[in-house]
Amino acid sequence: MAVRRADLNKCIGCRNCVNICPMDVFRFDEASRKSVMAYPENCGQCWLNCPGRSLSFDNEIHAYAVTASR
């Protein structure tokens, strides 16, 4: 299951998702005072700690290719 943005209007700008995410999925947009998802993730800590309930889960599982660094 992957975390998705359910409703951006419900984002209260608390930055919990930005601060708690171990996968560095979220960024904070100062202009809109909302968090922005860089990509969906399978973790779920952000969803559990979202007081505005702007995040949700879907049934998709995401995998990302590992690339070699040079």
Secondary structure by P-SEA (a helix, b strand, c coil): cccccccccccccccccccccccccccccccccbbbbccccccccccccccccccccccbbbbbbbbbcc
